[in-house]
Structures are given as structure tokens and as C-alpha cells.
């Protein structure tokens, strides 16, 4: 599959995605098993490209805010005004 998504087109079941998300909320642990170190989780969820702007459709953002695998809300609000700056 070709994808222009920063996530590279990760696809799975809803349950698998819920488990993956819960693992991040638990700092890299799911069901008592550590899959990622706390440092890895921190690095994957922080802005890896500070100072880089981006554009999506008709919106321009002064900061792109991308971690490893996903977008970070930061100041850009492309996910909605109800998300905190730390939302991923």
C-alpha cells in the first residue's frame, strides 16, 4: 500500500489500536508486560521537528508537531480545540 501518512499507513483492528494506545498511556506497559521503555515513549510522543512549519489543506501551522509515528497537537489545533497540547 502507498501512503502519504506520517504513520506510513498503519492499519489494524480497533482492539489492536486500543491496546497500542493503552500501552502508551501506561508508559510502555500493557497487561503487565513492558513493550517500550519510558524513554522510548517520551521520545515518540515529543515534537521531533521543532521550528518546522506545515500546511494541511487550507490550514498553515507555524509548528508541524510530529513525534515518532503520530502527530502531537501542540498549538496547531488540527484535531479540534478540545484537545490539550499534549494530545497525540
C-alpha positions as CSV (number, residue, x, y, z in Angstrom):
1,X,0.0,0.0,0.0
2,X,1.2,3.5,-0.7
3,X,0.5,6.1,1.9
4,X,1.5,9.8,2.4
5,X,0.6,9.4,6.0
6,X,3.4,10.1,8.5
7,X,2.4,6.9,10.2
8,X,3.1,5.1,7.0
9,X,-0.4,3.7,6.8
10,X,-0.5,1.6,10.0
11,X,-3.7,-0.4,9.8
12,X,-5.2,-2.9,12.3
13,X,-8.3,-3.8,14.2
14,X,-10.0,-1.4,16.6
15,X,-9.0,-3.7,19.5
16,X,-5.3,-3.8,18.5
17,X,-5.3,0.0,18.2
18,X,-6.9,0.3,21.6
19,X,-4.2,-2.0,23.1
20,X,-1.5,0.0,21.3
21,X,-2.9,3.3,22.7
22,X,-3.3,1.9,26.2
23,X,0.3,0.8,26.2
24,X,1.4,4.4,25.5
25,X,-1.0,5.7,28.3
26,X,0.7,3.1,30.6
27,X,4.2,4.4,29.8
28,X,5.1,1.4,27.6
29,X,3.4,-1.4,29.6
30,X,0.3,-3.4,28.6
31,X,-1.2,-6.2,30.6
32,X,1.8,-6.2,33.0
33,X,4.3,-6.6,30.2
34,X,6.8,-3.8,29.3
35,X,7.0,-3.4,25.5
36,X,8.7,0.0,25.4
37,X,10.9,1.8,27.8
38,X,9.7,5.0,29.4
39,X,12.4,6.9,27.5
40,X,11.1,5.5,24.2
41,X,7.6,6.5,25.0
42,X,8.7,10.0,25.9
43,X,10.7,10.4,22.7
44,X,7.9,9.0,20.5
45,X,5.5,11.5,21.9
46,X,7.5,14.7,21.9
47,X,7.9,17.1,19.0
48,X,10.8,15.8,16.9
49,X,10.8,18.7,14.4
50,X,10.6,22.0,16.4
51,X,10.5,25.1,14.2
52,X,9.3,23.2,11.1
53,X,6.0,24.6,9.7
54,X,3.4,22.6,7.9
55,X,0.3,23.0,5.8
56,X,-2.7,20.7,5.6
57,X,-5.4,21.5,3.1
58,X,-6.1,25.2,3.7
59,X,-4.5,25.4,7.1
60,X,-1.0,26.6,7.8
61,X,0.7,25.7,11.1
62,X,3.8,27.5,12.4
63,X,4.8,24.2,14.1
64,X,4.2,20.8,12.5
65,X,4.5,19.0,15.8
66,X,5.3,15.4,14.9
67,X,6.7,12.7,17.2
68,X,7.7,9.2,16.0
69,X,4.6,7.7,14.4
70,X,2.0,10.3,15.1
71,X,1.1,14.0,15.3
72,X,1.2,15.9,18.5
73,X,-1.5,18.6,18.9
74,X,0.8,21.3,20.3
75,X,-0.5,24.7,19.3
76,X,-1.9,23.6,16.0
77,X,-5.5,22.6,16.8
78,X,-6.0,20.5,13.7
79,X,-7.6,17.8,15.9
80,X,-10.0,20.2,17.4
81,X,-10.0,22.9,20.1
82,X,-10.9,20.4,22.8
83,X,-7.5,18.6,22.6
84,X,-4.8,19.5,25.0
85,X,-1.3,20.5,23.6
86,X,-0.1,17.1,24.8
87,X,-2.7,15.1,22.8
88,X,-1.2,12.6,20.3
